[in-house]
Amino acid sequence: AECISGCVCPEGLFDDGKGGCVKERDCPCIHNNQIYSSGEKVTVDCNTCTCRKGGWTCTEYPCYGTCMIYGSGHYITFDGKFYDFDGSCEYVATQDFCSDKDSSGSFSIITENVPCGTTGVTCSKAIKVFLGVSNGTLCIYINYKEIQRDVGDDVKYWNRTVGLYLVIEASNGVMLIWDKKTTVFIKLAPDYKGKVCGLCGNFDGKSNNDFTTRSGLQETNALKFGNSWKQSSMCPDVTEEIKPCDVKPHRKSWAEKECSIIRSEVFKICHSKVDPNPFYEACVHDACSCDSGGDCECFCSAVAAYAQECTKAQACVFWRTPDIC
């Protein structure tokens, strides 16, 4: 409970919510259902918040935005909207070429989605990164462990391996982090806020307008939104949401059992900070759909996606064991 002046404490003191009476300057603060003492700090994105007199005082640095594409067609936009889209084609993940008069963009990131398994779901198996404009455009093609580049020197870039991940960082504020499997993180500098478009949304701080189509219309249906960002008109539109557990019902109980780790005590400290339910549903979806081998990899990637969001929310969970991933 937050500090409130009342009859339970002597005049000038406040109930601290834990049965004690404190001066106003010592009032605690609440963040994600946890109580913090006066003077304690928490990190939110790239900013630090300090508890003072029962309220938070935060730095106001502009932060990088992150979009995640993982597993079989799961997307979390820069503004935090979670949705599924199983299209088999090349799609604009994000770019800053967003209107006719805005043709002076500096980058475009294309995801190539291909079927994985036999249920009809798709995974991102290759990424094309276009940096720069006109004749100086540099194309980096990332497919499994290969990086191929076409000549271009408008924008400089560097690539390095950090643990499990390949990191590509460009001088124009674009960063791509890839696990060499089916998970891709796209990070953009704050300068791009409200200036990008594609499957990753528009990075304007509001998730309710993320489904903006290529033609600039607001859409409520994820399939219509996703179809608008395909690169080739030859690709068929996605017309229905695929439910792999209905197609492969014999895999459902195994998938639910394995994925229950996301809702279990293992991730308890994260549950109040990041809703586990969409990640659990996505995990079951992926575990049912991976029926061509690599089912453990699909499960592990799905759990790792939740663990990554937990880490961003300052809830670090050590979930990997010799038996699990």
C-alpha positions as CSV (number, residue, x, y, z in Angstrom):
1,A,0.0,0.0,0.0
2,E,1.2,3.5,-0.7
3,C,1.8,6.0,2.2
4,I,-1.3,7.8,3.3
5,S,-1.8,10.1,6.3
6,G,-4.4,8.6,8.6
7,C,-5.5,8.0,12.2
8,V,-3.2,5.0,12.6
9,C,0.0,7.1,12.9
10,P,0.8,10.1,15.0
11,E,0.4,13.5,13.3
12,G,3.2,14.1,10.8
13,L,3.9,10.4,10.2
14,F,2.6,8.1,7.5
15,D,1.6,4.5,7.4
16,D,4.4,2.7,5.4
17,G,2.1,-0.2,4.4
18,K,4.1,-2.6,6.5
19,G,2.7,-1.8,9.9
20,G,5.2,1.0,10.6
21,C,4.9,4.8,10.8
22,V,7.5,6.9,8.9
23,K,8.2,10.5,8.0
24,E,7.1,11.6,4.5
25,R,10.7,11.5,3.2
26,D,11.0,7.8,4.2
27,C,7.8,6.7,2.5
28,P,8.3,3.6,0.3
29,C,7.4,3.3,-3.4
30,I,5.7,0.5,-5.4
31,H,6.9,-0.8,-8.8
32,N,5.5,-4.0,-10.3
33,N,3.8,-4.9,-7.1
34,Q,7.1,-4.8,-5.1
35,I,7.8,-2.3,-2.3
36,Y,11.0,-0.2,-2.5
37,S,12.4,1.9,0.4
38,S,13.1,5.6,0.0
39,G,16.4,6.1,-1.9
40,E,16.2,2.7,-3.7
41,K,16.6,2.7,-7.4
42,V,15.2,0.7,-10.3
43,T,16.1,0.6,-13.9
44,V,13.4,1.1,-16.5
45,D,14.7,0.7,-20.1
46,C,17.7,3.0,-20.2
47,N,16.5,5.2,-17.3
48,T,17.0,5.1,-13.6
49,C,14.2,5.9,-11.2
50,T,14.8,6.8,-7.5
51,C,12.2,6.4,-4.8
52,R,11.6,9.8,-3.1
53,K,8.7,10.6,-0.6
54,G,6.6,7.7,-1.9
55,G,6.9,8.6,-5.6
56,W,9.4,7.9,-8.4
57,T,11.8,10.5,-9.8
58,C,13.3,9.3,-13.1
59,T,15.9,10.3,-15.5
60,E,14.5,11.0,-19.0
61,Y,17.0,9.8,-21.5
62,P,15.6,8.7,-24.8
63,C,16.0,4.9,-25.1
64,Y,16.6,2.5,-28.0
65,G,13.6,0.6,-29.2
66,T,13.6,-3.2,-29.6
67,C,11.5,-5.3,-31.8
68,M,11.6,-9.1,-31.5
69,I,10.7,-11.7,-34.1
70,Y,11.0,-15.3,-32.9
71,G,9.8,-18.8,-33.3
72,S,7.0,-19.6,-35.7
73,G,5.7,-16.2,-36.6
74,H,5.7,-14.3,-33.2
75,Y,6.3,-10.6,-33.2
76,I,6.7,-8.0,-30.4
77,T,6.8,-4.5,-31.8
78,F,8.9,-1.6,-30.7
79,D,6.0,-0.4,-28.7
80,G,5.3,-3.8,-27.1
81,K,2.4,-5.2,-29.1
82,F,2.5,-9.0,-29.2
83,Y,0.9,-10.8,-32.2
84,D,1.3,-13.8,-34.5
85,F,1.6,-13.8,-38.3
86,D,2.5,-16.9,-40.4
87,G,3.2,-15.6,-43.8
88,S,5.5,-17.4,-46.3
89,C,7.3,-14.6,-48.2
90,E,9.7,-11.7,-47.7
91,Y,8.3,-9.0,-45.5
92,V,9.4,-5.5,-44.4
93,A,10.3,-6.0,-40.7
94,T,11.1,-2.3,-40.3
95,Q,12.3,0.6,-42.5
96,D,12.3,4.4,-42.5
97,F,11.0,4.7,-46.1
98,C,7.4,5.2,-44.9
99,S,5.7,7.6,-47.4
100,D,6.0,8.9,-50.9
101,K,7.5,12.1,-49.7
102,D,9.7,10.3,-47.3
103,S,11.9,8.6,-49.9
104,S,15.1,9.7,-48.3
105,G,15.2,6.8,-45.7
106,S,18.5,5.3,-44.6
107,F,17.7,1.6,-43.9
108,S,15.3,-1.3,-44.6
109,I,15.3,-4.7,-42.9
110,I,13.5,-7.5,-44.7
111,T,12.7,-10.9,-43.1
112,E,12.4,-14.0,-45.3
113,N,9.8,-16.3,-43.7
114,V,9.7,-19.9,-44.8
115,P,7.6,-22.9,-43.6
116,C,9.0,-24.8,-40.7
117,G,7.4,-28.1,-39.9
118,T,4.4,-29.6,-41.7
119,T,1.6,-27.6,-40.0
120,G,1.9,-24.5,-42.1
121,V,3.6,-22.2,-39.6
122,T,6.5,-20.1,-40.8
123,C,9.8,-19.0,-39.3
124,S,12.2,-16.2,-40.1
125,K,15.2,-18.0,-41.6
126,A,17.0,-15.2,-43.4
127,I,17.4,-11.4,-42.9
128,K,18.4,-8.8,-45.5
129,V,19.6,-5.5,-44.2
130,F,19.8,-2.5,-46.6
131,L,21.8,0.4,-45.3
132,G,22.2,3.8,-47.1
133,V,20.4,5.3,-50.0
134,S,20.5,5.0,-53.8
135,N,23.7,3.7,-55.4
136,G,25.6,3.6,-52.2
137,T,23.2,1.0,-50.7
138,L,24.9,-1.8,-48.8
139,C,23.0,-5.1,-48.5
140,I,24.0,-7.6,-45.8
141,Y,22.3,-11.0,-46.3
142,I,22.2,-13.2,-43.2
143,N,21.2,-16.8,-43.6
144,Y,22.0,-19.3,-40.9
145,K,25.7,-18.7,-40.3
146,E,26.6,-17.0,-43.5
147,I,27.0,-13.3,-44.0
148,Q,27.2,-12.0,-47.6
149,R,27.5,-8.3,-48.4
150,D,27.2,-6.3,-51.6
151,V,29.4,-3.3,-52.0
152,G,28.3,0.0,-50.6
153,D,29.8,2.7,-48.4
154,D,27.0,5.1,-47.5
155,V,26.8,3.6,-44.0
156,K,29.5,1.8,-42.0
157,Y,28.7,-1.4,-40.0
158,W,30.4,-3.8,-37.7
159,N,29.6,-7.4,-36.8
160,R,30.7,-9.4,-33.8
161,T,29.7,-12.5,-31.9
162,V,28.5,-12.1,-28.3
163,G,27.8,-15.5,-26.7
164,L,25.1,-17.2,-28.7
165,Y,24.3,-14.1,-30.7
166,L,25.6,-12.5,-33.9
167,V,25.4,-8.7,-33.5
168,I,25.4,-6.3,-36.5
169,E,25.7,-2.6,-35.6
170,A,25.5,0.2,-38.2
171,S,26.7,3.8,-37.9
172,N,23.1,5.1,-38.5
173,G,21.7,3.8,-35.2
174,V,20.5,0.4,-36.4
175,M,21.4,-2.8,-34.6
176,L,20.5,-6.4,-35.3
177,I,21.0,-9.2,-32.9
178,W,20.4,-12.8,-34.2
179,D,20.7,-16.2,-32.4
180,K,21.6,-17.9,-35.7
181,K,18.3,-19.8,-35.4
182,T,14.9,-18.2,-35.5
183,T,15.1,-15.3,-33.1
184,V,16.0,-11.8,-34.3
185,F,16.1,-8.5,-32.2
186,I,16.1,-5.2,-34.1
187,K,17.2,-2.2,-32.0
188,L,16.8,1.4,-33.2
189,A,18.2,4.6,-31.9
190,P,15.7,7.1,-30.4
191,D,16.1,9.3,-33.4
192,Y,13.8,6.9,-35.3
193,K,10.9,7.3,-33.0
194,G,7.7,7.7,-35.0
195,K,9.6,7.5,-38.3
196,V,9.6,3.8,-39.1
197,C,7.0,1.3,-40.4
198,G,6.7,-2.4,-41.1
199,L,5.8,-5.5,-39.1
200,C,7.7,-4.1,-36.1
201,G,5.3,-1.1,-35.9
202,N,6.0,2.6,-35.8
203,F,8.0,3.1,-32.6
204,D,6.0,6.1,-31.4
205,G,5.4,4.9,-27.8
206,K,1.8,3.8,-28.5
207,S,1.0,0.1,-29.3
208,N,-2.6,0.8,-30.4
209,N,-1.6,2.1,-33.8
210,D,1.1,-0.4,-34.6
211,F,-1.1,-2.2,-37.1
212,T,-0.5,0.5,-39.7
213,T,-0.5,-1.0,-43.2
214,R,1.8,-0.1,-46.1
215,S,-0.8,2.3,-47.4
216,G,-1.0,4.1,-44.1
217,L,-4.4,2.6,-43.0
218,Q,-5.1,1.5,-39.4
219,E,-5.9,-2.2,-39.3
220,T,-7.2,-4.3,-36.4
221,N,-6.6,-7.7,-38.0
222,A,-3.0,-9.0,-37.8
223,L,-3.3,-11.0,-41.0
224,K,-4.4,-8.0,-43.1
225,F,-1.7,-5.9,-41.5
226,G,1.0,-8.5,-42.2
227,N,-0.1,-9.2,-45.7
228,S,0.3,-5.5,-46.6
229,W,4.0,-5.6,-45.8
230,K,4.9,-8.5,-48.2
231,Q,7.6,-7.7,-50.7
232,S,6.2,-9.6,-53.7
233,S,2.6,-9.6,-54.9
234,M,3.3,-13.2,-56.2
235,C,3.1,-14.5,-52.6
236,P,-0.3,-15.6,-51.4
237,D,-2.1,-13.7,-48.7
238,V,-2.4,-15.4,-45.3
239,T,-6.2,-15.9,-44.9
240,E,-6.4,-17.8,-41.6
241,E,-4.6,-18.2,-38.3
242,I,-2.8,-21.5,-38.1
243,K,-3.4,-23.6,-35.0
244,P,-0.7,-26.3,-35.0
245,C,-2.0,-28.0,-31.9
246,D,-5.3,-28.6,-33.7
247,V,-3.4,-30.0,-36.6
248,K,-1.2,-32.2,-34.4
249,P,-3.3,-32.9,-31.3
250,H,-1.0,-35.8,-30.2
251,R,1.7,-33.2,-29.5
252,K,-0.4,-30.9,-27.4
253,S,-0.1,-32.5,-24.0
254,W,3.7,-32.7,-24.4
255,A,3.9,-29.1,-25.5
256,E,1.7,-27.9,-22.6
257,K,3.8,-29.9,-20.1
258,E,7.1,-28.6,-21.3
259,C,6.0,-25.0,-21.7
260,S,4.5,-24.9,-18.2
261,I,7.9,-23.8,-17.0
262,I,7.0,-20.3,-18.1
263,R,4.1,-20.2,-15.6
264,S,6.0,-22.1,-12.9
265,E,7.9,-21.0,-9.8
266,V,11.0,-20.8,-11.9
267,F,9.8,-17.5,-13.4
268,K,7.8,-16.4,-10.4
269,I,9.8,-13.2,-9.9
270,C,9.0,-12.1,-13.4
271,H,5.2,-12.9,-13.5
272,S,4.2,-9.5,-12.0
273,K,6.5,-7.7,-14.4
274,V,5.9,-9.5,-17.7
275,D,2.6,-11.3,-18.4
276,P,3.6,-14.9,-19.0
277,N,0.4,-16.0,-20.8
278,P,1.1,-14.8,-24.4
279,F,4.6,-16.3,-24.1
280,Y,3.2,-19.6,-22.8
281,E,0.6,-19.7,-25.6
282,A,3.4,-19.0,-28.2
283,C,5.5,-21.7,-26.6
284,V,2.8,-24.3,-26.9
285,H,2.1,-23.2,-30.5
286,D,5.8,-23.6,-31.4
287,A,6.2,-26.9,-29.6
288,C,3.2,-28.4,-31.5
289,S,4.4,-27.0,-34.8
290,C,8.0,-28.3,-34.7
291,D,7.4,-31.7,-36.0
292,S,10.3,-32.0,-38.5
293,G,13.0,-32.4,-35.9
294,G,14.4,-29.7,-33.7
295,D,11.3,-29.7,-31.4
296,C,13.5,-29.0,-28.4
297,E,15.1,-26.1,-30.2
298,C,11.7,-24.6,-30.8
299,F,10.7,-25.0,-27.2
300,C,14.0,-23.5,-25.9
301,S,13.7,-20.5,-28.2
302,A,10.2,-19.9,-26.9
303,V,11.2,-20.0,-23.3
304,A,14.3,-17.9,-24.0
305,A,12.1,-15.2,-25.5
306,Y,10.2,-14.9,-22.2
307,A,13.5,-14.9,-20.2
308,Q,14.8,-12.1,-22.4
309,E,11.7,-9.9,-21.7
310,C,12.1,-10.7,-18.0
311,T,15.7,-9.6,-18.1
312,K,14.6,-6.3,-19.7
313,A,12.2,-5.9,-16.8
314,Q,15.0,-6.3,-14.3
315,A,13.9,-9.9,-13.4
316,C,16.9,-12.1,-14.3
317,V,16.0,-15.8,-14.2
318,F,18.5,-18.6,-14.5
319,W,16.2,-21.3,-16.1
320,R,18.6,-23.4,-18.2
321,T,19.7,-26.7,-16.6
322,P,21.6,-29.7,-17.9
323,D,18.1,-31.2,-18.5
324,I,16.4,-28.1,-19.9
325,C,18.0,-26.5,-23.0
